[in-house]
Amino acid sequence: MNALRYNLLEAYNFNSDLFAKARSLLRAATERTKANGERLREYRDSARTEFELALFSEEPVYRDLRS
């Protein structure tokens, strides 16, 4: 069951920028409850600026044009 869940949420990622951002926000909230040294690398204090720049980028998000 965990492998299926992983594949659905991580590997396939629904091919959506919005889904990826939403997942990152949820994971960031979970990771912030941990000590800095126990967090995943991309959610440590040293990576916070880069994370926020990517999250709040003014790059437009377009709807997927594939049918």
Secondary structure, 3 states (H helix, E strand, C coil): CHHHHHHHHHHCHHHCHHHHHHHHHHHHHHHHCCCHHHCCHHHCHHHHHHHHHHHCCCCCCCCCCCC
